[in-house]
Amino acid sequence: MDFLKPRYTPMNRRRRIYEGKAKVLFEGPEPGTLVQHFKDDATAFNAKKHEVIDGKGVLNNRISEFVFQHLNDIGVPTHFIRRLNMREQLIREVEIIPLEVVVRNVAAGSLATRLGLEEGTQLPRSIIEFYYKNDALNDPMVSEEHVTAFGWATPQEIDDIMALAIRVNDFLSGLFLGVGIRLVDFKMETGRLWEGEMMRIVVADEISPDSCRLWDIKSQDKLDKDRFRRDLGGLIEAYTEVARRLGILGENEKVQGGPAPRSVGRHTSFAPATCTRQNARPAPGISTSDHGISPKPSSDLRIDGVRRRVAGLGRRPVRLRRTRNGFRPRRARSG
């Protein structure tokens, strides 16, 4: 079965399997596959807050594709096969484990509120939390004892999930640090992938600014869904900036419905994003420095032995140098 060249069926002719807040799953072109469609819906507080923002689904699809493809490349098993178009991915059908796995590196959000910590405090070590996926209960936090007692996962599966979470956290931390972004925390989901009688745990759902907290290292600007949760405005601009730094979008490329960038000296300013709600707040101006990266074509970069693509690097070999503000790429000496 050739998953790399699947038959494509228009969305309106496919059987809908499931629809969530931000994605729709359709029957795939081959047995054991699904098509994951990214919507433009933005939700927060268990969908109590909801808007439709043009271009959000396109950006999440592209960023999630980038992350999942790199996870596959370094041997982290995922459900991802390939991107089909600007809004859809071909994925393997998995049995979703009803747990949200949250990995925290910095105090923020509910953790800061629960424990009375100042937001932005570096945690002594990364913390892994489990939340039971149940909208009616507002996704309550649960312990490993709850998980095994109610049969949501076995002890061995919990070990596998935690091992995956640590590997994904290590990869994402290095990836974002290399482009001037701090990974505060992220949420991931896992599923059971059955291959005959054999089963393994894989990373599923998506990894994007919808499911991560991402802060600019220099300015501490939020480049994630907190811009929507906290009425900061500029969600599309922030997601576009993440995609550009990762090399997914070119310097002057934009998504449909997204902002057109206007370069001003060493900083980039944005026009307001298109949003279907008239009272949606425009961007207050997300200022992002160029982090020492010139606007040139992307090239390969290795961080911790893993090949990455980083925006703004030329085609010559590059390596990282440590600075007080994290890591920055520099060109290797020629000759």
Secondary structure by P-SEA (a helix, b strand, c coil): ccccccccccccccccccccccccccccccccbbbbbbccccccccccbbbbbcaaaaaaaaaaaaaaaaaaaacccccccccccccbbbbcccccccbbbbbbcccccaaaaaaccccccccccbbbbbbccccccccccccaaaaaaaccccaaaaaaaaaaaaaaaaaaaaaaaaaccccccbbbbbbbbbcccbbbbbbccccccccccccccccccccccccccccccaaaaaaaaaaaaacccccccccccbbbbbbcccbbbbccccccccccccccccccccccccccbbbbbbcccbbbbbccccccbbbbbbccccbbbbbcccc
